[in-house]
Amino acid sequence: MAICAITINSVRLLLRSKAPIWLLLLLVVAVPVSSYYIFTGDGTLTGVLRMMITFNHYVVGVIMLLLTLYLSATVLNSELSEEQITLTAAKPVARWKILLGKWLAVAIITGFLTGASATTGYYAVIKRTDLAQVINIRKESPDTLNYTPANFIEDAKNEIQIANYEVLTAMTPHRPILPPMEDELEKIYTELQASGQPKDKLPTKAQIRMILNRQRSKKSFTIPFNAGREFVFTNLPQTDGGLKVRYTLNGSRRPEELGWLTANWYFYPDRTKAPYGHVTNSRSGTTKSFNIPGSIIGADGNLNVAIYNVNGPTNTSPAAVLEIPMYTGINIMVPDSGFAMNCFKGALLSWLRLLMVAAIGVGASAFLSGSVTSFLLFSIIMIGMLNSFIYDTVAPKASLYKVEDDSNVVSKFAAQTILQALPDFTTTSAVPPLTTATAISWRYLLMIFTYDVLLRGGIIFIIGVFALNKREIGIPRIYR
C-alpha cells in the first residue's frame, strides 16, 4: 500500500508540471496525423507504410526519451531539493519503497503515452491501406498518366496485397544451424586450394582457424570466389503457399571497395531431388528478399540452401569475397501473426527502453544533483544511439584477404567490452522488425527486459537505494 500511495502522489506531482499533457497531444495527434498526410514514399503502398512507421517511431522515440530524462531527473530531486521528502521519510516506510514508487510513477506516465501514440500510429497505418487512399497514391505516381479507372483499382488491390505480405504480416525468421568448426575449416581450405589462386598468397590452416574464430565472434560467414557454402534449416512448417527468403550479403574486392554482388542459390530438401535455383544481384550491405515455393521443403521440415560466389576478378580488381552475417544473413520467413500484435510488441520494446532510462535516472538522482543526472542520462541516450557505429569502427570485420594486426588486441577488447556493457538503441529499435514484417518474439522482449531494465537500470537503481538509505534528510524549509 505504501508503494501505491507514493506512486499515486508522484504521478500527481509530475502531471502538475503540464509537460506530459502537452506531449500527449503532440504524440497522439501531431506525429501520426502528419505522417498520414505528408508521406507519399516511392509511389508504392509498401514504401508509404514503411516511411510512416519509421517516422512515427523515430520522432516519438526521441521525444519520449527526452520526456523520460526530464521526469526521472526531477521526480525525486524536486522533493530532495525542497526537502519535502521528509514528510514521507518520517513515516515507517522503507526508503527503497520511496525510490520504487518514484520509478513506477515515471513508468506509468511513459507507458500511457507510448501506448496512446502506438495506437494512433497503428490506426493511421491501417487507414492508409484503404482502397480509396491507395488509388490516390497510384494517381500521384508519374508512371500512371495514361491509366484508366479500372487500371487504378486493379493496381491498388495488388498494392494492398503486396503491403499485407511485406509489412502487415509479422513473420518469424528461421535461421540455419551452425556447422562444426573443424568441418568448416577443412571445407574452406580445400576450396581455396582448388580455386586456382597462387599458393603463396593463400592463408594457412592456422590463419583460417584464427579468422573463423574472429568471424564467429563477430557473427559472420565467408565464401571465397568460385566456392559455395551450404546452410541447413530444420523444423520448417509445411505450407502450400510461398515462403520468403531474406538475406544480406556483404562483400568487397578490396577492403575499401563495395559494390554489387551476384550469388547463385540452390534449394533442395535432400540430394535425391533436383534443386530449385535462383539468382540474386544486390548491393553489398543491403537487405533483400525473394520468394520460394513452400513445396520444396522436405517432409521432415528440413531444407538445404547452397550459395555460390560467382563474383570473379576484373581487369582492375581481384575476385570478391562474400561475407554473410550469421543471424541476419539468411533467414526463411514464416508467417506468425498480424500487424496489430507486432505493433503492440513494438510499443512494449520502446517502453522497455524508457524503463531502463527511468531506472538509471531515478537511481542516480538519489546521489547526484538534477543537472548532473540530466547530463548523465543525455550522455547515455547519445551513446545508445551511436553505439553500433562506434562498435563497428572499433571492431572492423575480418577478411580472408587480410589478417588483422594483434598489437592492439587488448585495447580493442576493452573498448568492445565497454560498448557492449552500455545500451544500444539501434539494435533494440522497433523500426526494423515493424518495417520488414519481422515478428517480435516474447522471448526477445524478456531478454531486453533482463539486460536493459534489470541489469543496466537495476545496478544504478540499487546504488541509489543504498545512497538514499545513507542520506540524512532534514526538516522541510516551510517548517523552518
N, C-alpha and C positions, 0 to 999 in steps of 0.2 A: 504493500500500500504506500509506503514511503517513496519508493521509486516512481510510482504512478503520480503521486502528488507533485514531486519535484519535476517530473516530465511535463505535466499539465501547466504548472506555473512557468516553466521555462518556455514553453510554446507561446503562452500569452505574452511573455516578455519580448520574445522575438517578433511576434506579429505586431506588437505595439510600434515597432520601427517602421512599418508600412512597406519595407523593401520587398518581402515575399509577395505581397498583394500585387504590386506593380509588375514584378517579374512574372507572376502568374498570368496577367493579362498579356504580357509580351510573348511568353512561351506558347500559350494556348491559342492565341488569336493571330498575332503578327507573323510568327515564323511559319507555321504550316499553311496559313492562308496565302502568304506571299509566295511560297513555293508552288502553290496550286496555280497561281495566275502568271508568274513571271517566267517559268521554265518551259521551253519547247524542245530541249535536248537536241538530238541529232536527227529529228524528224520521225523517229520511231517511238512507239509507246514504251518499249523497254528502256530506251535511253531517258525518256522523261521521268519514268518512275525511279530509276537509279539516281538521277540528279536530285529529285525531290527528297528521297531518303537520305542521301549524302548531305545535302544542305541542312535538312531538319536536324539530323543527329549531331553534325559538327557545330552548328550555331548554338543549338540547345545545350550541347555538352560543354562548350566554353562558358556560356552564361551560368550554367548550373555549378561548374567548378568554382567560378568566382563568387557565386552566392554562398556555396558551402564554405569557402575560405572566410567570407565575412561573418557568417553565422557561427562557425566553430571557434573563430578567434575572439568573438565578443560575448558568447553566451555565458562563459564563466568569468572572463576578465572584467566585464562590466560590473559584476557583483563584487569581485575582489577589489577593484579599484575604489568602489564606493563603500566597501566593507559591509554591504547588505547581506552577504552570505552568513554573517554572524547569526542572523535570525534562524537560519536553517541549521547551522553547525551547533547552536546551543541546544538543539533537541537531540534525543538519543537516536541519532541516525548515523550509520557508518559513512565515512566520507567517500568511500568507493561508490556508495549508492548515489551520492550527490553528483559525482562525475558521470556515472552511468545514466542518470536521469537527464543530464545536460546533453549527452551524446544521443540519447533516444529522441530528445526534442528536435535536434537537427535532423536526425534520420526521418522523423515523421514529416517534417516540412518538405525536405528534399524528395522524399518518396512520393508525397502527394503531387508535387509539381512535376516530377518525372513521369508519373502515371498519367496525369492530365495532358501533358504535352505529347506523350506517346499515343494516347487515344485519339487526340485531334489529328496528329500526323497520320495515323492509320486510316482514319476516315477520309482524309484528304487524298491519300494514295488510292483507296478503293473508289472514291468518287471520280478520280481521273480515268479509271477504266470503263466508265460509262460509254456506251456506243456512240452517243452524240459527241462526247468530248474527243473520242479517238478520231472520229470523222473530221473534226475541226483541225486536229493535229495533221492529218493527211492533207487537208486542203492547204495548210501553210507550207507544205513541203514544195520546193521548187520543181521537182520532177513530176508533178501531178497536174500540170496546166491543161492537158488535153483529156483529163479523166471525166467520165460521166458519173452521175449519182450512183449508179449500180456498181461502178468500179470502187467508189469511195466506201460503200457499205461492205463489199466483199473484202477489200484490203483491211478495213477496220476490224472485221471479225477475225481475220488472220493475225492481225497485230495483237488483239486481245488473247488469242490462243497462245501465241509465242510468249507474251508477257506473263501469262499464267504459268508457263513452264519455266521461263528463265528467271522470274523474280518472285512470283506469288505462290510458288510451291516449294516448301522447305525440303531439302534433300540431305540425307545423311551420307557423308563421304566414307567409302570403304577403301582402306589403304592396303598396299601389298605387304606381305610378310618379309622380314629382313633375312637375307641368306647368311649362312655361317661365314666368318671372316676368312678362313683358310681356303674355302671353296671359291670365294670371290677373288682372292689373291691369285690363285692358280689360273683362274679363267682370264683375268686381265693380263697376266704375264704371258700366257700362251697367245692371246690375241695380239699383243704388242709385238711379239716375236714374229708373227705371221703377217704383220701389217706392211712389211717391205721397207720400213724406215731404217736408217743406218744404225747398226748395233751399238756403236759407241755413244749414240745420243739417246738410247733407251734407258729408262730407270731400272735399277736393280730390284730384286725382290724386297730387300730391306727398305729401300726408298718407297716402293709401292705400299708396303705394310705401314710405314710411317704416315704416308699420305692418306691411306684408307682410315687409319685411326683418327687423323685430323678431320677427314671428311665426315666420319661418323659422329665425332664430337660436334662438328658444325652442321651435321644432318644433311648430307648431300651425296649423290651417286655420280660416278663419272663414266662416260662412254667415249673411247677414242674413235677416230675416223676409221671407217671400214670395219667396225666391230658392232656387236649388239649386246643387249642385256635383257634378261628375262625377269619378269616380275610375276609373282603368283598371288592371286586373290582367292580367298576362301570365304565360305558362308554367304555367298551372294544369293539373293532371293530369286526364285523362278518368276519370270514375267513374260507375258505375250507382247508387251509394248517395247519401246526402246529405252535404252539407258544412256546416260550422259557420261562421257569421259572428260574430266577436267585436268589440264596439265599445264605445267610451267617448265620451260626449257631455258637454261642459261648456257651460254657458250661464247667462246672467243677464239680467234685465230692468233691473236697476240693478247697479252694480259690487258692492254688498254683498248682493244678493239672489239666492239659489239656489233651485231648485225642480224640478218635474217638467217634462220636455221631450218633446215629441212630434215624430216625424220620419217622413216617408214615404220608403220605399225602393223603387227600381226596378232590376231586374237584367235585362240583355239582352246576348247575345253580339254583336249588331250591330243597327242601326236598322231592318232589314227584318223583324224578328220582334217579336211582342208581348212586352212586358216582364213579368217576374214581380214582383208587388208585395207589399210587406209594410209594416206599420205598427208602430212601436215607441213605447213610453211608459216612460221611465226617469228616475230621479232624476239630477240633474247630478253628474258626477264618478264615478258608479258604472260598473263594467264588466259588461256584459250580453252575451248571445249568443242567436242563434236559428238554426234550420236552414233550408237552401235545397236544392232538388233539384240533384243533380250534372248532370242533363241540360241545364241552361241554359248550361253552359259551351260556348263555341264549339269548332269542330273544330281551330282553331289554338291553343287553350288560353287565349284572351282572354275577358275578362268585363268589361263596363262596369257600374258601380254609380253611380246617381244618388240623392242625398239632398236632400230639400226641407224647409226650415224652415217649419213651419206654426204656430209659436208667436206668435200675433198679440197686439196690445195689449189690455189690460183697462181697466176703469174707473179703476184707480189706478196702473197700470204701463204703460210702453211695450212694444213688441214685443221678444221675446227674440232674442239673437244666439247662434247655435251656434258653439262652438269645439271643433275635433276635433284631438286630439293626432296629430302627423304619423306616428309609428311605431306607436303602440298604439291609435290612434283607430279604425281599421277594418282588421281582419285576416281573411282567409279561411283557416281552419284545415284542414290536410290531414293525415290520419293518417300518422305517421312510424315510430314504434317502440313498444315496450311499456313498462310502468311500471318493470320491473327495470332496463333500460338507463338510463332517465331518472333513476331513483333513484341509480344509480351515478354518473352525471354530476353530480347534485346534491351527492353526497358530495365529489366532486372540487372542485366550486365552493367548498364550505365549507372544504376543505383548503387551497385556494389563498389564501384569506383568512388562514388561520393561518400559511402560509408567509411571507406579507408581514409579518405582525406579528413572527414569529420572526426574519426578516432584520433588521428595524429594531431589535429588542431585542438580538440578539447583536452587531450592529454598534455600537450605542450603548454597550453595556457595555464596549467597548474603551477608551472615553474618558470615561465617566460612571460614577458610583457605582451600586450596586444600587438604592438607594432612588430616585435621580433617574431611572434607566432605567425603573423601575416606574411612576413618575409620568408620564413621557413616554408610555409605552405605554398607560396608562389614559386619558390625555388623547386620544390618537389613537383609541382604541376609542370613547370617548364622542362625539367629533366625527364618526366614521364612522357612528354610529347616528343622529345628529341632522343630518347633512349635508344631506339632501334638504329637511328642514323649514327649515333656515336659508337654503338657496338660494332656496326659494320665497318666503321672507319678503323677502330682499334683491332678488329679481328677479320681481316680480309679472307676471302675464300681461297682454299688450297687448290692447286692445279697440278696436273700430271707433268706439265712442261716447266714447272718452276718449283724447286724445293726451297721452302722458306728458311730464312736465317733464324737460328735458335738463340742468338745472342741476347735478345730482349724478351725471351720467353717468360721470365719471372715477372717483369713489369707488365707484359700483356695479360698474363694470367691474373695478376692483381687487379688490373683495370676491368677485365671481364667479370671478375667476381663481384666487384663493387657495383658495376652496372646491372648485373643480374639480381643483386640484393635490392636495388631500387625499383620502383614501379615502372611499368612500360605501358603507357596508354595507347600506343599504336597497335600492339599485338592483342590487346584486350578490348579493342573498339568493336562496337556492334555493327559498324557500317559494312565491313567486308562480308560477313555472313548474310546480312539482310539484302545487300545489292547483288549477291551471287547465288541466292536461293540455297544457302547452306544452313542446315538445321543447327541451332544452338542446343547442345545437349545439357541435361540436368547435371550430368557428371562434370562437365566443364564449368558450369556455374558454381558447383560445390568446390571445385578446385580453386577458382578465383576467390571465393569467399574465404577459403582456408588460407591461401597465400597472402592475399591482399588485406583482408579485414582482420583475420585472427592473428596472423604473424606480423605483417608490416605495421598495420594500425594498432594491433594489440600490444606490441612491445612498447611503443610510445605511450599508450594509454596506461599500461601498468606502471611505467615510470612516473606518470602523472599522479597516479593513485598514491604511490609512496611519497612523492613530493608534497601532495596535499595533506597527507597524514602528519608530516613533519612541520607543516607550515603553521605559524601562530596567527590566529585570526582575532583581531581586536574588536573594540566596540564600534558600532556604526557611527559615522560622523554626525548623523542627525540627532544622536543622543548625547553628543559631547557638549 
